[in-house]
């Protein structure tokens, strides 16, 4: 699923079943003593990550976790992990090709009651209402949550600091399957310029929603049409 919305430079490995893989001592230390569900998620995600490393021509090696629980990739590699009920995935790339990757997958179901106010800014709630009326077959509120999770995962390796739901505003292009995120806080310097946002793609399929950001290491002369910032629906 995610391979459909990420560039060819990204090695994507996904599964809909739990995988078994031995953990390195560094990974066991990062995992601690979790409940069984969390352990299965962690093991399966690391199994996907090892397969993605192999696709990049790299050997199996530990993928410990940082202080915020983020995966610590080998030198020269960028990547992201996601897991939800029935779906686990990892996307990796060489840092010579992509600066950062952010992925997220969620069930195509409405957000739990009371959560939207924490996720959506007023202008986002306006286009959410418009899309829900025009195309009720997609859980647009959950898609917004999914997109903002992918934004955080792309942001954190660059900025090394928290980014809240309220710190980026999102617009979605339903026809192109793309989105644009404008940062409302100062961004880090990337390619000699201050990062002020992200462009990404999204997909709804097989009962799931997926969002992906892949920032190229080299600025293209012109952004591809399907990755250009979306205008959204407005009010």
Protein Blocks (a to p, Z undefined) as FASTA:
>chain_A
ZZmmccfklccdddfbdcdddddfklmmmnopadfklmmmmmmmmmmmmmmmmmnopacd
dddddfkopacddehiacdddddehiacdddddfklpmbdcddddddddddehklmmmpc
fklmmmmmmmmmmmmmbcfklmmmmmmmmmmmmmmmmnopacdfklpccdddfknopacd
ddfbdcddeehiacfbdcdddddeehiacddddddfbdcfbdcfklgccebjmZZ
